[in-house]
Amino acid sequence: MPSLAEEELFLPSTPGKFKDKSKTMHRQFHRCFASTSTMFLWALFLVALTAAYLSFQSFVDSGSKYFSAAWGGVHWEKQVRSSAQIHRHNGFSVLVTGAAGFVGTHVSLALKKRGDGVVGLDNFNDYYDPSLKRARRNMLESQNIFIVEGDINDARMLAKLFEVVPFTHVMHLAAQAGVRYAMENPHSYVHSNIAGLVTLLEACKNSDPQPAVVWASSSSVYGLNEKAPFSESDRTDRPASLYAATKKAGEEITHTYNHIYGLSITGLRFFTVYGPWGRPDMAYFSFTRNILQGKPITIYRGKNRVELARDFTYIDDIVKGCVGSLDTAKKSTGSGGKKRAPAQFRIFNLGNTSPVTVPMMVGILEKQLKVKAKKNVIEMPGNGDVPFTHANISSAQRELGYRPTTDLQTGLKKFVRWYLSYYGYNHGKSVK
């Protein structure tokens, strides 16, 4: 016979019948509470399990990135040390950023040739044909100059480089170049020319000893300045392009690091550098290619039909200025990010002091190529270009012993010889 309690438990809840629900509700409450607690514990367990998985996955991803990186490891460190080895009395160990670039390649070769230790850094981006950069790297590696493939914004990589080699100098040439491209991809200029510069300066100021820094600014900082020739004391607060603005920002940033951390810093304002192994986006380079291929070239002119003029500076003369800046740079006065005394801060123009109009430059190319150019002459659009550049180099002459020796005709002759050798020429059309 079922007990009274059991009978009560199974009594139907129908009208006209009485049922005591207190015990039933009490049991249901306990069941519900137990069920909720169990679900809560399971939820906690699942959350913990998910967090552990994500943490492990992050560790695996970080580890795979580390082990697959283009830098690091015993062999890599050995290559860096070997490349940085000095082979002359009182020589330098120099980190050259943008080493596979136009100026970087020539400066690296010049330093290595005289016995300095050189380690290069380049990210081989595709702003222009990376195959040209890799060809430059092959040339550098043939001279036992090791190029680290990496981005200037990689703080861990830079810290490792300075840990492996106590660089005496940094030649910072890595940058996003080009005035007109800034209208298409402005963020690349901020990433390379501002953020990248700060990342590098952070690595330099944290180093012990701190290296002396020489870096590439630009004649573009003179912007809308109409006074000629351009002098380092002229105002540079009216940039005509984003590229110019980032270089001007770089000059202010380097001054800050010099003032606070005692970094010895020299800024170089390059004026229209040209020559063998140059940048394909430069006018003289693209003109050469199009003239040989029978394509028309576009020549801009300023307002009131004024011809544009540039202070074209041959690469060998720029290299002399870069090396002279390294040779005359004083030691940084900081240690581990702390300044002990005022440090050297300088800015120099590196130009040729002899502006040539763009039509005159085209005429020289036509003579060297023995081909007549098809010309489209149009008014200069508002793309950041300026009507003329003209360098006052008296400061560089006095302090660096800088004296350019190559005129445009001689320099373009050397460039054309290289271009035909590198790209080839066949029946009025270049190979590339």
C-alpha positions in Angstrom: 0.0 0.0 0.0 1.4 3.4 -0.9 2.0 5.7 2.1 0.0 8.8 2.7 2.8 11.0 1.5 3.1 9.0 -1.7 -0.7 9.2 -2.2 -0.6 12.9 -1.7 2.2 13.3 -4.1 0.2 11.7 -6.9 -3.1 13.3 -6.2 -4.5 15.0 -9.3 -4.7 18.8 -9.1 -8.3 19.0 -10.2 -11.1 21.3 -9.1 -13.1 20.1 -6.1 -10.1 18.3 -4.6 -7.6 19.7 -2.0 -3.8 19.1 -2.3 -1.0 20.3 0.1 1.6 21.7 -2.3 4.2 22.9 0.3 6.4 19.9 0.2 6.2 19.7 -3.6 7.3 23.3 -4.0 10.1 22.8 -1.5 11.5 19.8 -3.5 11.1 21.6 -6.8 13.0 24.6 -5.4 15.9 22.4 -4.4 15.9 20.7 -7.8 15.8 24.0 -9.6 18.6 25.4 -7.4 20.7 22.3 -8.0 20.1 22.5 -11.7 21.0 26.2 -11.8 24.2 25.6 -9.8 25.2 22.8 -12.1 24.6 24.9 -15.2 26.6 27.8 -13.6 29.5 25.5 -12.9 29.4 24.1 -16.4 29.3 27.6 -17.8 32.4 28.5 -15.7 34.1 25.4 -16.9 33.4 26.2 -20.5 34.6 29.8 -20.1 37.8 28.6 -18.5 38.3 26.0 -21.2 37.7 28.6 -23.9 40.1 31.0 -22.3 42.8 28.3 -22.0 42.3 27.4 -25.6 42.6 30.9 -26.8 45.6 31.5 -24.7 47.3 28.4 -26.0 46.4 29.3 -29.6 47.9 32.8 -29.1 51.0 31.2 -27.7 51.2 28.8 -30.7 50.6 31.7 -33.2 53.2 33.8 -31.5 55.7 31.0 -31.5 55.1 30.2 -35.1 55.5 33.8 -36.1 58.7 33.9 -34.1 60.2 30.8 -35.6 59.1 31.7 -39.1 60.3 35.3 -38.9 63.0 36.5 -41.3 65.2 37.5 -38.4 66.5 35.8 -35.3 68.4 32.6 -34.5 72.1 31.7 -34.2 72.8 31.7 -37.9 71.1 35.1 -38.4 73.1 36.6 -35.5 76.3 35.3 -37.0 75.5 36.9 -40.3 74.8 40.2 -38.6 78.0 40.2 -36.6 80.1 39.2 -39.6 78.6 42.0 -41.7 79.1 44.6 -38.9 82.8 43.7 -38.5 85.1 46.7 -38.9 88.2 46.4 -41.1 89.9 49.8 -40.6 91.4 51.7 -37.7 88.8 53.7 -35.8 86.2 52.5 -38.2 82.4 52.5 -37.7 79.7 49.9 -37.3 76.7 51.3 -39.2 73.1 50.2 -39.4 71.8 51.4 -42.8 68.0 51.4 -43.0 66.5 51.4 -46.5 69.8 49.7 -47.6 68.2 48.1 -50.7 67.0 51.5 -51.8 68.7 53.9 -54.2 70.7 56.0 -51.8 71.0 53.2 -49.3 72.7 50.9 -51.7 75.4 53.4 -52.8 76.1 54.6 -49.2 76.4 51.0 -48.0 78.9 50.1 -50.7 81.0 53.2 -50.0 81.2 52.5 -46.3 82.0 48.8 -46.8 84.7 49.7 -49.4 86.6 51.9 -46.9 86.4 49.2 -44.2 83.4 50.1 -42.1 81.1 47.4 -40.8 77.7 47.7 -42.4 74.4 45.9 -41.7 71.4 46.8 -43.9 67.7 46.8 -43.2 64.9 46.9 -45.8 61.3 45.8 -46.1 61.4 45.4 -49.9 57.9 46.9 -50.3 56.3 47.2 -53.7 56.1 51.0 -54.1 58.2 50.3 -57.1 59.4 47.1 -58.7 60.9 45.0 -55.8 63.0 43.1 -58.3 65.2 46.2 -58.7 65.6 46.3 -54.9 66.5 42.6 -54.8 69.1 43.2 -57.6 70.6 45.9 -55.4 70.6 43.4 -52.5 72.5 40.9 -54.6 75.1 43.5 -55.4 75.4 44.3 -51.7 75.7 40.7 -50.6 78.4 40.1 -53.2 80.4 42.7 -51.1 79.6 40.8 -47.9 76.9 43.3 -46.7 74.1 41.4 -45.0 70.6 42.8 -45.5 68.0 42.1 -42.8 64.5 41.9 -44.3 62.1 43.6 -41.9 60.1 46.7 -41.2 61.4 49.7 -39.4 58.3 49.6 -37.2 59.3 46.2 -35.8 60.6 47.3 -32.3 61.5 43.7 -31.3 63.7 43.2 -34.4 65.4 46.6 -33.8 66.1 45.8 -30.2 67.6 42.5 -31.2 69.8 44.1 -33.8 71.2 46.6 -31.2 71.6 43.7 -28.8 73.7 41.7 -31.3 75.8 44.7 -32.5 76.7 47.9 -30.5 76.3 50.1 -33.6 78.4 53.3 -33.5 76.2 55.0 -36.2 72.8 54.7 -37.8 72.3 55.9 -41.4 68.5 56.2 -41.6 67.4 56.2 -45.2 64.3 54.1 -45.1 61.2 56.1 -46.0 58.1 56.3 -48.1 59.3 58.5 -51.0 57.4 60.3 -53.7 55.4 63.5 -53.6 52.4 62.5 -55.8 51.9 59.0 -54.3 50.9 60.6 -51.0 47.5 61.5 -52.6 46.9 57.8 -53.2 48.2 56.2 -50.1 48.7 58.8 -47.3 48.8 56.3 -44.5 52.0 54.7 -45.9 53.8 58.0 -45.3 52.7 58.3 -41.7 53.6 54.6 -41.1 57.1 54.9 -42.6 58.2 58.5 -42.2 56.8 59.2 -38.8 55.9 56.0 -36.9 59.0 54.2 -38.3 61.3 57.1 -37.4 60.0 57.2 -33.8 60.4 53.4 -33.5 64.0 53.7 -34.7 64.8 56.6 -32.4 63.3 54.7 -29.5 65.7 51.8 -30.2 68.6 54.2 -30.5 67.9 56.1 -27.3 67.5 52.8 -25.3 70.8 51.5 -26.6 74.0 51.6 -24.5 76.1 53.1 -26.1 73.7 55.3 -28.1 74.7 55.6 -31.8 75.0 58.9 -33.6 72.1 59.2 -36.1 72.3 60.6 -39.6 69.0 60.6 -41.5 67.4 61.7 -44.8 65.1 64.6 -44.7 64.2 66.3 -48.0 64.4 69.6 -49.9 60.6 69.2 -50.0 60.4 70.7 -46.5 60.9 74.2 -48.1 57.5 73.8 -49.6 56.0 77.1 -50.8 59.1 79.0 -50.0 59.9 81.4 -52.9 63.3 82.7 -51.7 66.2 81.2 -53.6 68.5 79.5 -53.0 67.0 77.6 -50.2 69.0 77.9 -46.9 68.7 75.8 -43.8 67.7 79.0 -41.9 64.6 79.6 -44.2 61.1 78.9 -42.9 59.9 75.3 -43.5 56.4 75.5 -42.0 54.4 75.6 -45.3 54.7 72.1 -46.9 53.2 71.6 -50.3 52.6 67.9 -50.0 52.0 65.2 -47.3 55.4 63.8 -48.1 57.0 67.2 -47.2 54.9 67.4 -44.1 56.1 64.0 -42.8 59.7 65.0 -43.4 59.2 68.3 -41.6 57.6 66.4 -38.8 60.6 64.1 -38.8 62.9 67.2 -38.3 60.9 68.2 -35.2 60.8 64.7 -33.8 64.5 64.2 -34.2 65.1 67.6 -32.4 62.9 66.3 -29.5 65.0 63.1 -29.1 68.2 65.1 -29.3 67.0 67.5 -26.6 65.5 65.0 -24.2 67.7 61.9 -24.7 71.0 63.3 -25.9 71.0 61.6 -29.3 73.5 63.1 -31.8 71.5 63.7 -34.9 72.2 65.1 -38.4 69.4 65.7 -40.9 70.2 65.8 -44.6 67.9 67.6 -47.0 68.4 65.8 -50.3 67.8 67.7 -53.6 66.5 65.5 -56.5 69.0 62.7 -56.4 69.6 60.8 -59.7 72.0 58.2 -61.2 72.5 54.5 -61.8 70.3 52.1 -59.8 67.9 55.0 -59.2 64.2 55.0 -58.4 61.8 54.2 -61.4 59.2 56.7 -60.2 61.6 59.7 -60.7 61.1 61.8 -63.8 64.5 61.2 -65.5 64.0 57.5 -65.0 60.5 57.2 -66.4 61.3 59.6 -69.2 64.2 57.4 -70.3 62.0 54.3 -70.3 59.2 56.0 -72.3 61.5 57.7 -74.8 63.1 54.3 -75.6 59.7 52.7 -75.9 58.3 55.4 -78.2 55.8 56.5 -75.6 55.0 60.2 -74.9 56.3 61.9 -71.8 54.4 64.5 -69.8 56.2 67.6 -69.0 54.7 69.9 -66.4 55.1 73.7 -66.3 54.2 76.2 -63.7 51.8 79.1 -63.8 52.3 81.7 -66.5 54.1 79.0 -68.6 57.1 79.0 -66.3 59.3 76.0 -66.8 59.9 73.8 -63.7 63.5 73.6 -62.5 65.2 71.1 -60.2 68.6 71.1 -58.4 69.5 67.7 -59.8 72.2 66.1 -57.6 74.2 63.1 -58.7 74.3 60.0 -56.4 78.0 60.0 -55.9 77.9 63.6 -54.6 75.0 62.7 -52.2 77.1 59.7 -50.9 80.0 62.1 -50.2 77.6 64.2 -48.1 76.3 61.2 -46.2 79.7 59.8 -45.4 81.0 63.3 -44.5 78.1 63.6 -42.0 79.0 60.3 -40.4 82.6 61.3 -40.2 81.9 64.6 -38.5 79.1 63.4 -36.2 79.9 63.6 -32.5 79.0 60.9 -30.1 75.6 60.8 -28.4 75.5 62.0 -24.8 72.9 59.7 -23.4 73.0 56.2 -21.9 70.0 53.9 -21.6 67.6 56.7 -22.4 69.1 59.2 -20.0 70.8 62.4 -21.2 74.1 63.4 -19.6 74.9 66.6 -21.6 73.7 68.6 -24.7 74.2 66.6 -27.9 75.0 67.7 -31.5 72.0 68.6 -33.7 72.6 69.6 -37.4 70.6 70.0 -40.6 72.3 70.3 -44.0 71.3 70.9 -47.6 72.9 68.4 -50.0 72.3 69.7 -53.6 74.3 70.6 -56.7 73.5 74.4 -56.6 72.8 74.5 -60.3 69.1 74.2 -61.1 68.2 72.9 -64.6 64.8 73.1 -66.2 62.9 69.9 -67.0 62.9 70.6 -70.8 66.7 71.0 -70.6 67.0 67.7 -68.8 64.8 66.0 -71.4 67.1 67.5 -74.1 70.1 65.9 -72.5 68.3 62.6 -72.4 67.4 62.8 -76.0 71.0 63.4 -76.9 72.3 60.5 -74.8 69.6 58.1 -76.0 69.8 59.3 -79.6 66.0 59.3 -79.7 63.6 62.2 -80.0 61.0 62.4 -77.2 57.2 62.7 -77.8 56.2 65.4 -75.5 52.9 66.4 -73.8 53.4 69.8 -72.1 50.7 70.6 -69.5 50.2 72.9 -66.6 51.3 71.5 -63.3 48.3 70.1 -61.3 47.9 70.7 -57.6 49.6 67.4 -56.6 52.3 68.7 -54.2 55.0 69.5 -56.7 56.8 72.8 -56.4 58.0 75.1 -59.3 61.7 74.9 -58.5 64.4 73.8 -56.0 67.8 75.4 -55.5 70.2 74.5 -52.7 72.4 76.8 -50.7 75.2 74.4 -49.6 77.5 76.7 -47.8 76.9 75.0 -44.4 77.7 71.6 -45.8 80.7 72.9 -47.5 82.0 74.5 -44.4 81.3 71.6 -41.9 81.3 68.5 -44.1 83.8 69.5 -46.8 80.9 68.8 -49.2 81.7 69.7 -52.8 79.5 68.3 -55.6 81.5 67.7 -58.8 79.1 66.1 -61.3 77.0 68.2 -63.6 73.7 66.9 -65.1 75.1 66.1 -68.5 77.8 63.9 -67.1 75.5 62.3 -64.5 72.8 61.5 -67.1 75.4 60.0 -69.4 76.4 57.6 -66.6 72.7 56.8 -65.8 71.9 56.0 -69.4 74.9 53.7 -69.7 73.7 51.9 -66.6 70.0 51.8 -67.8 70.9 50.3 -71.2 73.1 47.7 -69.5 70.6 46.7 -66.9 67.4 46.7 -68.9 68.7 46.2 -72.5 67.7 48.0 -75.7 66.4 46.6 -78.9 65.0 48.3 -82.0 63.6 51.3 -80.3 62.1 49.4 -77.4 63.6 48.7 -74.0 63.3 45.2 -72.6 61.2 46.5 -69.6 
